[in-house]
Amino acid sequence: MQKRALGKTGLSVSVLGFGGFHLVEIPTAEASRLLNAYLDRGGTYIETAAEYGDGTSETRIGRSVSRRRGEFVLATKSLARTRQGCAAEIDRSLGFLQTDHVDVLFLHGVQTPQEVDQIFAPGGAAEAVVAACAAGKVRFIGITAHGRPDGLLAALPRFPFDVMMTGFNYFDRFNHPSIEAELLPRSLAAGVGVLAMKSLADGYLYRSLGQGLRYTLSLPVASVVMGINTPEMLEADLAAVEAFTPMSEAEKEELFRSALELGDYVCRLCGKCKTERFDPQEVFLLEGLFDRQMDDMRMVDTAVYALRERLKGWFGQGELARREYTSLARRVDPHADYSGLNRSCPYGIDVDRKLKIAHSKLSGERYIY
């Protein structure tokens, strides 16, 4: 399997990483078969977190592959924000993983600048991770987040992180464009190793595995970490990465135009509907923050509907979106006619309808568009 350098760490990781979240959903014996099959096929990056099943994922990894510890890069994460809490989680994780060190310890799910302040305050979690490095329990320090990267952008100037991980996929790039436009180049310029998760948008792109993985691997990331809990998933992921060729800019544009999940609802941020007085993109970006532009108020098949309902609030940034909407200089007038903008959209979006749906979500008003 192809390997890529992980920033300035000196580590090399396989382009397909094994994410441990979904190991909590299967028996230990099946987890062991999957993890060992992954290693046998050339995989070299296994990742988990203390909170995945309250240690269940870490325990299954430890029981399954600790005897092969020298064959892979091992990472875990902590949601603790205090020195005491983080230190305790690190020691517990090492016990569950049956190892004396992890290669990467991530400060996990850092969503806001306020959390960054908490982590780096006296007695914050950063002190525990630095101490763990000095003690040989952790080799490299990382940070993760989900959704709009306010926390990551605030954290990178505060500390020389070795690794950063967040979501990269062709769906959420239109909900959180600053990830690719700002966070990714800043990380690369600082020599921070970049790991990608959510290449299938938490499963929303399940019908588009090949193009989802291909898009994300075409970015300058070291590895795409996938949740795997069946042999069929592992084989499909392996086939996709083994067939990988970089996606050209022309191919990306065609994907953005025709992707099933983007359809005629998700704003591609082309700016063609912008007028001198009003920019609909500002509203649609907040809709993306609110629910990832997933709820188009249309009837869909049961599987897609259930998945959409589960995932649209996954990042917990809905209230932030509503607060920011109240401060927009120009909000949507639900009684106005914006249909003249429809002709300007090259993706066939009914801009008038979408603006009124977005207003209903962001204002909290029960407006019937």
C-alpha positions as CSV (number, residue, x, y, z in Angstrom):
1,M,0.0,0.0,0.0
2,Q,1.2,3.5,-0.8
3,K,2.9,5.4,2.1
4,R,3.1,9.1,2.7
5,A,5.2,11.2,5.0
6,L,3.4,12.5,8.1
7,G,4.6,16.1,8.2
8,K,7.9,16.6,10.0
9,T,7.5,13.7,12.4
10,G,9.7,11.4,10.3
11,L,6.8,8.8,10.3
12,S,5.5,7.2,7.2
13,V,1.9,6.1,7.1
14,S,-0.2,4.1,4.7
15,V,-2.7,6.1,2.7
16,L,-5.5,4.1,4.3
17,G,-5.7,4.5,8.0
18,F,-7.9,2.3,10.3
19,G,-10.2,4.3,12.5
20,G,-11.3,2.6,15.7
21,F,-14.7,4.3,16.4
22,H,-16.7,1.5,14.8
23,L,-14.8,-1.3,16.6
24,V,-17.2,-0.7,19.5
25,E,-20.0,-2.1,17.3
26,I,-18.6,-5.6,16.7
27,P,-17.3,-8.5,18.8
28,T,-13.6,-8.5,19.8
29,A,-12.9,-11.6,17.7
30,E,-14.2,-9.8,14.6
31,A,-12.2,-6.7,15.5
32,S,-9.1,-8.8,15.7
33,R,-9.6,-10.3,12.3
34,L,-10.2,-6.9,10.7
35,L,-7.2,-5.2,12.4
36,N,-4.8,-8.1,11.5
37,A,-6.1,-8.3,7.9
38,Y,-5.5,-4.6,7.6
39,L,-1.9,-4.9,8.8
40,D,-1.4,-8.0,6.6
41,R,-2.4,-5.9,3.6
42,G,0.2,-3.2,4.3
43,G,-1.8,-0.8,6.5
44,T,0.4,1.1,9.0
45,Y,-1.9,3.6,10.9
46,I,-4.4,2.6,13.6
47,E,-6.2,5.2,15.6
48,T,-8.8,5.3,18.4
49,A,-9.8,7.5,21.3
50,A,-10.4,7.2,25.0
51,E,-14.1,7.9,24.7
52,Y,-14.8,5.4,22.0
53,G,-17.0,3.0,24.0
54,D,-15.4,4.3,27.2
55,G,-12.2,2.4,26.4
56,T,-13.8,-0.5,24.5
57,S,-12.1,0.4,21.2
58,E,-8.7,0.8,22.8
59,T,-9.2,-2.5,24.7
60,R,-10.0,-4.4,21.4
61,I,-7.0,-2.9,19.7
62,G,-4.7,-3.8,22.5
63,R,-6.0,-7.4,22.7
64,S,-5.9,-7.8,18.9
65,V,-2.6,-6.3,17.7
66,S,-0.4,-5.2,20.6
67,R,1.9,-8.2,19.8
68,R,2.5,-6.4,16.4
69,R,3.1,-3.0,17.9
70,G,6.3,-2.4,15.9
71,E,4.4,-2.7,12.6
72,F,2.1,0.4,12.8
73,V,1.8,3.9,14.0
74,L,-0.7,4.0,16.9
75,A,-2.7,7.1,17.9
76,T,-5.3,7.8,20.5
77,K,-7.2,10.9,21.6
78,S,-8.4,12.7,24.7
79,L,-11.3,15.0,25.2
80,A,-10.1,16.1,28.6
81,R,-9.4,19.8,28.9
82,T,-7.5,19.7,32.3
83,R,-4.0,18.5,33.1
84,Q,-5.3,16.0,35.7
85,G,-8.0,14.6,33.4
86,C,-5.8,14.3,30.4
87,A,-3.0,12.7,32.3
88,A,-5.4,10.1,33.7
89,E,-6.8,9.3,30.3
90,I,-3.3,8.9,28.8
91,D,-2.4,6.3,31.5
92,R,-5.7,4.5,31.1
93,S,-5.3,4.4,27.3
94,L,-1.8,2.9,27.5
95,G,-3.1,0.2,29.7
96,F,-6.0,-0.6,27.5
97,L,-3.8,-0.5,24.4
98,Q,-1.2,-2.8,26.1
99,T,1.7,-0.5,25.2
100,D,4.1,1.8,26.9
101,H,3.6,4.6,24.4
102,V,1.5,5.9,21.6
103,D,3.0,7.6,18.6
104,V,0.4,10.4,18.5
105,L,-1.8,11.7,21.2
106,F,-4.5,14.0,19.9
107,L,-6.3,16.8,21.8
108,H,-9.6,15.8,20.5
109,G,-12.6,17.7,19.2
110,V,-11.3,21.2,19.8
111,Q,-14.1,23.3,18.3
112,T,-13.8,26.8,19.6
113,P,-11.1,29.4,20.5
114,Q,-12.5,29.2,24.1
115,E,-11.6,25.5,24.3
116,V,-8.1,26.4,23.1
117,D,-7.8,28.9,25.9
118,Q,-8.9,26.3,28.4
119,I,-6.4,23.7,27.0
120,F,-3.5,26.1,27.2
121,A,-4.4,27.7,30.5
122,P,-2.4,26.9,33.7
123,G,-3.5,23.4,34.6
124,G,-4.8,22.7,31.1
125,A,-4.6,19.6,29.1
126,A,-1.6,20.8,27.1
127,E,0.6,20.5,30.2
128,A,-0.4,16.8,30.5
129,V,0.5,16.0,26.9
130,V,3.9,17.8,27.1
131,A,4.7,15.9,30.4
132,A,3.7,12.6,28.7
133,C,6.1,13.4,25.9
134,A,8.9,14.1,28.3
135,A,8.1,10.8,30.0
136,G,8.2,8.8,26.8
137,K,4.5,7.9,26.9
138,V,3.7,10.0,23.8
139,R,5.9,10.7,20.8
140,F,4.0,13.4,18.9
141,I,1.2,15.8,19.8
142,G,-1.8,16.3,17.6
143,I,-5.1,18.1,17.5
144,T,-8.5,17.3,15.9
145,A,-11.8,19.0,15.3
146,H,-15.0,18.6,13.4
147,G,-17.0,21.1,11.2
148,R,-15.9,24.7,10.8
149,P,-12.3,24.9,12.0
150,D,-12.4,27.9,14.4
151,G,-10.7,26.0,17.2
152,L,-7.9,24.6,14.9
153,L,-7.2,28.0,13.4
154,A,-6.9,29.4,16.9
155,A,-4.7,26.6,18.2
156,L,-2.1,26.3,15.5
157,P,-0.3,29.6,16.3
158,R,-0.3,28.7,20.0
159,F,1.7,25.5,19.9
160,P,4.0,23.5,17.6
161,F,1.6,20.7,16.9
162,D,3.0,17.7,15.0
163,V,-0.2,16.5,13.5
164,M,-3.7,17.8,12.7
165,M,-6.7,15.9,11.7
166,T,-10.2,17.0,10.5
167,G,-12.8,16.2,7.9
168,F,-12.0,16.4,4.2
169,N,-14.6,15.5,1.7
170,Y,-16.3,16.9,-1.4
171,F,-19.6,17.5,0.3
172,D,-18.5,19.4,3.4
173,R,-15.9,21.5,1.4
174,F,-19.0,23.6,0.5
175,N,-20.1,23.8,4.1
176,H,-16.7,24.6,5.7
177,P,-14.5,26.0,2.9
178,S,-11.9,27.4,5.2
179,I,-10.7,23.9,5.9
180,E,-9.2,23.5,2.5
181,A,-8.7,27.2,1.8
182,E,-7.1,28.3,5.0
183,L,-6.4,25.5,7.5
184,L,-4.8,23.1,5.1
185,P,-2.2,25.5,3.7
186,R,-1.4,26.9,7.1
187,S,-0.8,23.4,8.4
188,L,1.4,22.4,5.5
189,A,3.4,25.6,5.7
190,A,4.2,24.8,9.4
191,G,5.2,21.3,8.6
192,V,2.2,19.8,10.5
193,G,1.3,16.4,9.3
194,V,-2.3,16.3,8.0
195,L,-4.6,13.4,8.4
196,A,-8.0,13.2,6.8
197,M,-11.2,11.8,8.4
198,K,-14.8,11.8,7.2
199,S,-13.9,11.3,3.5
200,L,-17.5,9.9,3.2
201,A,-19.0,12.8,5.3
202,D,-19.7,10.4,8.2
203,G,-21.2,7.9,5.8
204,Y,-23.5,10.4,3.9
205,L,-21.5,9.6,0.7
206,Y,-21.8,5.8,1.2
207,R,-23.0,5.5,-2.4
208,S,-19.9,7.2,-3.7
209,L,-17.0,5.4,-2.0
210,G,-14.6,5.4,-4.9
211,Q,-14.9,9.1,-5.8
212,G,-15.1,10.1,-2.1
213,L,-11.7,8.4,-1.3
214,R,-10.2,9.5,-4.5
215,Y,-11.1,13.2,-3.9
216,T,-9.7,13.2,-0.4
217,L,-6.5,11.4,-1.3
218,S,-6.0,13.9,-4.1
219,L,-5.5,16.5,-1.4
220,P,-2.0,16.9,0.3
221,V,-2.9,14.7,3.2
222,A,-0.8,11.8,4.6
223,S,-3.6,9.3,5.2
224,V,-7.4,9.0,5.0
225,V,-8.7,7.3,8.2
226,M,-11.7,5.2,7.6
227,G,-14.2,3.6,10.0
228,I,-14.2,-0.2,9.3
229,N,-16.4,-2.8,10.9
230,T,-16.9,-5.5,8.2
231,P,-14.6,-7.5,5.9
232,E,-16.5,-6.1,3.0
233,M,-15.8,-2.5,4.1
234,L,-12.1,-3.3,4.4
235,E,-11.9,-4.9,1.0
236,A,-13.8,-2.0,-0.6
237,D,-11.5,0.6,1.0
238,L,-8.4,-1.4,0.0
239,A,-9.6,-1.7,-3.6
240,A,-10.2,2.0,-3.7
241,V,-6.8,3.1,-2.5
242,E,-5.0,0.5,-4.6
243,A,-6.7,1.9,-7.7
244,F,-6.0,5.5,-6.7
245,T,-4.9,8.0,-9.2
246,P,-4.9,11.8,-8.4
247,M,-8.0,13.6,-9.4
248,S,-7.3,16.5,-11.9
249,E,-8.8,19.9,-11.4
250,A,-11.1,19.3,-14.4
251,E,-12.3,16.0,-12.7
252,K,-13.0,17.8,-9.5
253,E,-15.1,20.4,-11.2
254,E,-17.1,17.7,-12.9
255,L,-17.6,16.0,-9.5
256,F,-18.8,19.3,-8.0
257,R,-21.2,19.7,-10.9
258,S,-22.6,16.2,-11.0
259,A,-22.2,14.6,-7.5
260,L,-25.4,12.8,-6.5
261,E,-25.2,14.2,-2.9
262,L,-24.7,17.8,-4.0
263,G,-27.6,17.6,-6.5
264,D,-29.5,20.8,-7.1
265,Y,-29.6,22.0,-3.5
266,V,-26.0,22.3,-2.0
267,C,-24.5,25.7,-2.8
268,R,-21.1,25.3,-4.6
269,L,-20.1,28.9,-3.6
270,C,-19.5,30.0,-7.2
271,G,-20.7,33.5,-6.3
272,K,-22.8,34.0,-9.5
273,C,-26.0,34.7,-7.6
274,K,-24.3,37.6,-5.6
275,T,-25.7,41.1,-6.2
276,E,-24.5,44.5,-5.1
277,R,-27.0,44.5,-2.3
278,F,-27.2,40.8,-1.2
279,D,-24.9,37.8,-1.2
280,P,-26.8,34.5,-0.8
281,Q,-23.6,32.7,-0.1
282,E,-23.4,34.3,3.4
283,V,-26.7,32.7,4.2
284,F,-25.8,29.3,2.7
285,L,-22.5,29.1,4.6
286,L,-24.5,29.5,7.8
287,E,-26.9,26.9,6.6
288,G,-23.9,24.7,6.1
289,L,-22.8,25.4,9.7
290,F,-26.3,24.7,10.9
291,D,-27.1,21.4,9.3
292,R,-24.5,20.8,6.5
293,Q,-27.1,21.8,3.9
294,M,-28.5,18.2,4.3
295,D,-32.1,19.0,4.9
296,D,-33.6,20.1,1.6
297,M,-37.2,19.7,2.9
298,R,-37.8,17.1,0.2
299,M,-39.1,13.5,0.6
300,V,-36.4,11.0,0.0
301,D,-36.0,7.3,0.4
302,T,-36.0,5.9,3.9
303,A,-32.3,5.1,4.2
304,V,-31.1,8.6,3.0
305,Y,-33.7,10.3,5.2
306,A,-32.6,8.4,8.3
307,L,-28.9,9.1,7.6
308,R,-29.6,12.7,6.9
309,E,-31.5,13.1,10.2
310,R,-28.7,11.4,12.1
311,L,-25.8,13.4,10.6
312,K,-27.2,16.9,9.9
313,G,-26.4,18.1,13.5
314,W,-23.4,15.9,13.9
315,F,-21.0,18.8,14.7
316,G,-23.1,20.6,17.2
317,Q,-22.7,24.1,15.6
318,G,-26.3,24.9,15.0
319,E,-26.7,27.5,17.7
320,L,-23.6,29.2,16.6
321,A,-25.0,29.4,13.1
322,R,-28.2,31.0,14.5
323,R,-26.3,33.6,16.5
324,E,-24.2,34.6,13.5
325,Y,-27.3,34.8,11.4
326,T,-28.9,37.4,13.7
327,S,-25.9,39.6,13.1
328,L,-25.9,39.5,9.3
329,A,-26.2,42.9,7.6
330,R,-28.7,41.5,5.2
331,R,-31.0,38.6,6.3
332,V,-33.5,36.9,4.1
333,D,-36.9,38.4,3.8
334,P,-39.2,35.4,3.7
335,H,-41.9,37.3,1.9
336,A,-39.6,38.6,-0.9
337,D,-39.3,37.1,-4.3
338,Y,-35.7,36.0,-5.0
339,S,-36.6,33.9,-8.0
340,G,-34.7,36.2,-10.4
341,L,-31.5,34.8,-8.9
342,N,-32.4,31.3,-10.0
343,R,-31.3,31.9,-13.6
344,S,-27.7,32.8,-12.4
345,C,-27.1,29.4,-10.7
346,P,-25.2,27.0,-13.0
347,Y,-26.1,24.1,-10.8
348,G,-29.9,24.4,-11.2
349,I,-30.5,25.5,-7.6
350,D,-33.8,27.1,-6.8
351,V,-32.2,30.0,-5.0
352,D,-35.4,31.6,-3.9
353,R,-36.7,28.3,-2.3
354,K,-33.3,27.6,-0.7
355,L,-33.0,31.0,0.8
356,K,-36.4,30.7,2.5
357,I,-35.5,27.2,3.8
358,A,-32.3,28.5,5.1
359,H,-34.0,31.4,6.8
360,S,-36.5,29.0,8.4
361,K,-33.6,27.0,9.9
362,L,-31.5,29.9,11.0
363,S,-34.2,32.2,12.3
364,G,-36.0,29.5,14.2
365,E,-39.2,30.8,12.8
366,R,-41.8,28.3,11.7
367,Y,-42.0,29.9,8.3
368,I,-43.7,27.8,5.6
369,Y,-41.8,28.6,2.5
